[in-house]
């Protein structure tokens, strides 16, 4: 459960940080948004180091699936656009892949 919390926190931090840059570059928001955006991206990187996975590449692979689902939650909750069935099907597939990578037994 702790690992999942770190992954979810990392996803929220990365999406918020990237959205701050998006808001400045695409939506004309003040450049002052870049400061919290950069801090959020630093938090993302730090949180991802806290997951209980032995190798960085595997941690990033699992994170990819979680990031996809979290991005669609952002789409719905912040941007007000309801994900369609293809978004949801893709997210389920991505999460299934992440769970396989995270929880399947490994040979030494």
Beta strands, then each sheet from edge to edge (+ up, - down):
end
